Amino acid sequence: MYEDERIEHASSIIEKHSISALPVIDSDHRVIGIVTSESISALFGKYD
């Protein structure tokens, strides 16, 4: 996923493809991070 995409999009991709993580890339297609299903769960848990 690109760095400016919404976290909901990452969550959708992770769920759809039954994977546990996605790389985050910048506009030059360099990996700058990773989003995991655990980090998404922790983030959404803060808003319950």
Residue frames as qw, qx, qy, qz and C-alpha x, y, z in Angstrom:
[[0.000, 0.890, 0.456, 0.000, 0.00, 0.00, 0.00],
 [0.358, 0.559, -0.053, 0.746, 1.12, 3.57, -0.53],
 [0.311, -0.114, -0.538, 0.775, 1.91, 5.76, 2.45],
 [0.231, 0.007, 0.079, -0.970, -1.06, 8.07, 1.79],
 [0.505, -0.243, -0.697, -0.447, -3.72, 5.34, 1.63],
 [0.590, -0.481, 0.182, -0.622, -6.26, 4.91, 4.40],
 [0.185, -0.312, 0.895, -0.259, -5.73, 2.22, 6.99],
 [0.736, 0.219, 0.430, -0.475, -9.17, 0.81, 6.16],
 [0.705, 0.566, -0.341, -0.256, -7.85, -0.03, 2.69],
 [0.173, 0.480, -0.844, 0.167, -4.95, -1.98, 4.20],
 [0.485, -0.072, 0.725, -0.483, -7.36, -3.79, 6.50],
 [0.794, 0.395, 0.104, -0.449, -9.53, -4.76, 3.54],
 [0.571, 0.573, -0.580, -0.096, -6.57, -6.13, 1.57],
 [0.065, -0.376, 0.867, -0.322, -5.25, -8.08, 4.55],
 [0.622, 0.091, 0.601, -0.493, -8.65, -9.65, 5.17],
 [0.758, 0.497, -0.094, -0.412, -9.42, -10.35, 1.50],
 [0.627, 0.532, -0.569, 0.008, -6.12, -12.14, 0.88],
 [0.899, -0.430, -0.083, -0.015, -5.79, -13.80, 4.31],
 [0.629, 0.376, -0.334, 0.593, -2.37, -12.30, 4.90],
 [0.561, -0.647, -0.378, 0.352, -0.91, -10.82, 8.07],
 [0.306, -0.659, 0.070, 0.683, 1.05, -7.81, 6.77],
 [0.560, 0.756, 0.251, 0.227, 1.52, -5.37, 3.92],
 [0.534, -0.099, 0.022, 0.839, 4.55, -3.30, 2.96],
 [0.097, 0.923, 0.240, -0.284, 4.11, 0.47, 2.93],
 [0.631, 0.153, 0.299, 0.700, 5.83, 2.16, -0.01],
 [0.031, -0.658, -0.065, 0.750, 6.56, 5.77, -0.89],
 [0.562, 0.740, 0.067, -0.363, 6.06, 7.51, -4.23],
 [0.243, 0.674, -0.666, -0.207, 9.45, 6.19, -5.42],
 [0.916, 0.004, -0.331, -0.225, 8.27, 2.62, -4.66],
 [0.308, 0.369, -0.744, 0.464, 10.70, 2.21, -1.75],
 [0.632, -0.487, -0.603, 0.002, 9.55, 0.22, 1.25],
 [0.010, 0.550, -0.318, 0.772, 9.26, 2.59, 4.19],
 [0.406, -0.240, 0.614, -0.633, 7.35, 0.43, 6.64],
 [0.279, -0.136, -0.931, -0.191, 4.93, -2.39, 7.23],
 [0.571, -0.224, 0.156, -0.774, 1.31, -2.58, 8.37],
 [0.154, 0.031, -0.985, 0.077, 0.35, -5.72, 10.24],
 [0.488, -0.494, -0.603, -0.393, -3.02, -7.13, 11.16],
 [0.545, -0.451, -0.529, 0.469, -1.96, -6.78, 14.80],
 [0.201, -0.137, -0.087, 0.966, -1.17, -3.07, 14.40],
 [0.289, -0.304, -0.445, -0.791, -4.52, -2.48, 12.70],
 [0.571, -0.504, -0.646, -0.052, -6.35, -4.33, 15.49],
 [0.446, -0.355, -0.391, 0.723, -4.52, -2.28, 18.12],
 [0.022, 0.038, 0.134, 0.990, -5.39, 0.96, 16.32],
 [0.433, -0.386, -0.527, -0.621, -9.06, 0.12, 15.90],
 [0.568, -0.425, -0.660, 0.247, -9.20, -1.07, 19.51],
 [0.254, -0.137, -0.272, 0.918, -8.32, 2.44, 20.65],
 [0.252, -0.075, -0.196, -0.945, -11.55, 3.77, 19.13],
 [0.393, -0.354, -0.831, -0.170, -14.00, 1.25, 20.58]]
